[in-house]
Each structure stands twice: as C-alpha cells, then as structure tokens.
Amino acid sequence: MTSRQFNSLILDKFLPYRLSIVNNKISEVLSVTYAKQFDLTPMEWRVLAVLGQNESISADEICRFTEIDKVAVSRAVTKLVRKKIISRKRSTYDRRRSILRLTKGGVSIYKSIVPLVLEIEENLVDGLSVYERKQFRDLLAKIEYRVDSLRMLYKF
C-alpha cells in the first residue's frame, strides 16, 4: 500500500498550501525590490505600507490591518523607529497606547517604494484580462469572508 491510499491530501491542489506558496513567492519578489535599496524586511515593509495608508495609528491597529501577531509588529516597529522611518508618541488619551506615524524620511521611502511594488503587481496580473482581474479580486474577497466566518465559528 502506498501512503497516498492513507492520505487523500494532495498538496498541489490544497488551497491553503497553494495560497501560502504563492504568497511566499510574491513576498520574495517584492522583498528584492525594497530590501537592498531601502534596508527593509518584509515585516517592516508591511508596517510601513499600513502607515502610508493611515496617517497615525497604533501598533494594535496595524496588527488588525495586517493580521500579523503583536510580537512581529512590535519588532518591526522598534526597528523602524530606530531607523527613524517612523515615530512613536504616547497617546494623549491613553498613556498605555502609542501612536505611530511615518517620519519625513519614512514618507519619502514609502513614496519611492509604492510605484515599484505597483509595477510588480501589474506584472503579476499582466496575463489576466480586466474581467479576470476583477473576478480574482472578488473570489479572494469571498474566501476572506469565509475565513472570517470560520474564525468566528472556531472562536479565533
């Protein structure tokens, strides 16, 4: 008997596995873009990207936007503060909470990276028609909705 008879899981057809592999490959391509030129890790870029979309937010809010755990976000924030890419100030309303913002240098880096990553995104979807692009985004949204439903069901 082969192991396949006991295991009906076929990884190259298993959606979570495929999504993970594709995500890893895309992250690798993106990181080449900003790692050497801007000395950023993928985690630092994610924090920077969220701050580029939100003028001033807390680390907890970044965790919610990115679905990344607090420890990883905290490490990235600490490194970005050290590099003077973001600033951290205590909230005037809640002393336990810090408010994060891009510094002028951080804004400059963000504005330099955005066109590069958008070009990579365009290259990724270049083989898809306009309809397929919309369909793909719609399907991802449906899957994300189902994942959120499952998280609630399993009390994540």
C-alpha positions in Angstrom: 0.0 0.0 0.0 1.2 3.5 -0.8 1.0 6.4 1.5 -1.4 8.1 -0.9 -4.1 5.5 -0.1 -4.0 6.6 3.6 -3.7 10.3 2.8 -6.2 11.9 0.4 -4.4 15.3 0.8 -2.8 16.4 -2.4 -0.8 19.5 -1.5 -0.6 21.0 -5.0 -4.5 21.0 -5.0 -4.9 22.1 -1.4 -6.0 25.7 -1.4 -4.3 26.8 1.9 -1.0 25.3 0.8 -1.2 26.9 -2.7 -2.0 30.3 -1.3 0.9 30.1 1.1 3.3 29.1 -1.6 2.1 31.9 -3.9 2.3 34.4 -1.0 5.9 33.3 -0.2 6.9 33.7 -3.8 5.3 37.1 -4.2 6.9 38.3 -0.9 10.3 37.1 -2.1 9.9 39.1 -5.4 8.7 42.2 -3.5 11.4 42.0 -0.9 14.1 42.1 -3.5 12.6 45.5 -4.5 12.8 47.1 -1.1 15.4 45.1 0.9 18.6 46.2 -0.8 17.7 49.7 -1.7 15.8 50.6 1.5 17.2 48.0 4.0 13.7 46.8 4.9 12.4 43.4 5.9 9.0 42.2 4.6 7.5 42.8 8.0 8.9 46.3 8.1 7.5 47.0 4.7 4.1 45.8 5.8 4.1 48.1 8.7 5.4 51.0 6.5 2.7 50.3 3.9 -0.1 50.4 6.5 1.3 53.6 7.9 1.4 55.0 4.4 -2.3 54.4 4.2 -3.1 55.6 7.7 -1.6 58.9 9.0 -1.4 57.9 12.6 -2.4 54.6 14.2 -1.4 52.3 17.0 0.5 49.0 16.7 -2.7 47.2 17.7 -4.4 48.7 14.7 -1.5 47.6 12.4 -2.0 44.1 13.8 -5.7 44.2 12.8 -4.9 45.6 9.3 -2.2 43.1 8.6 -3.4 40.0 10.5 0.1 39.8 11.9 0.7 39.0 15.6 1.7 41.7 18.1 5.3 40.4 18.7 6.2 40.5 15.0 4.6 44.0 14.6 6.3 45.2 17.7 9.7 44.1 16.5 9.2 45.8 13.1 8.0 49.0 14.8 11.1 49.0 17.1 13.4 48.6 14.1 11.6 51.3 12.1 11.8 53.7 15.0 15.5 53.0 15.3 15.9 53.7 11.6 14.0 56.9 12.0 11.4 55.8 9.4 8.5 56.0 11.9 8.0 58.0 15.1 6.3 56.7 18.2 4.5 59.0 20.6 2.3 58.2 23.7 -1.4 58.9 23.1 -2.8 61.9 25.0 -6.0 59.9 25.6 -4.5 56.6 26.7 -0.9 56.6 28.1 -0.6 52.8 27.5 -1.1 53.3 23.8 1.5 54.6 21.3 0.6 56.4 18.1 2.8 55.7 15.1 3.5 57.9 12.2 5.8 58.0 9.2 8.6 60.5 9.6 9.6 62.7 6.6 12.2 60.1 5.7 9.6 57.4 6.0 7.2 59.2 3.7 10.0 59.6 1.2 10.8 55.8 1.4 7.1 54.9 1.1 6.6 57.2 -1.9 9.7 55.6 -3.5 8.6 52.0 -2.9 4.9 52.3 -3.9 5.5 52.7 -7.7 7.9 49.8 -7.6 5.5 47.4 -5.9 2.6 48.5 -8.0 4.7 47.7 -11.1 5.3 44.2 -9.7 1.6 43.8 -9.1 0.9 44.8 -12.7 3.4 42.3 -13.9 1.8 39.6 -11.7 -1.6 40.1 -13.2 -0.4 41.0 -16.7 -1.7 37.8 -18.2 -5.2 38.3 -16.8 -7.9 40.2 -18.6 -9.7 43.1 -16.9 -12.6 40.7 -16.2 -10.3 38.0 -14.8 -8.6 40.6 -12.5 -12.0 41.7 -11.1 -13.1 38.1 -10.8 -9.9 37.1 -9.0 -10.3 40.0 -6.5 -14.0 39.1 -6.0 -13.1 35.5 -5.4 -10.4 36.4 -2.9 -12.9 38.6 -1.1 -15.3 35.7 -0.9 -12.6 33.4 0.5 -11.5 36.1 3.0 -15.2 36.4 4.2 -15.4 32.6 4.6 -12.2 32.6 6.6 -13.5 35.3 8.9 -16.7 33.3 9.4 -14.6 30.2 10.2 -12.6 32.2 12.7 -15.7 33.3 14.5 -17.0 29.8 14.4 -13.8 28.4 15.9 -13.5 31.5 18.2 -10.2 32.8 17.0 
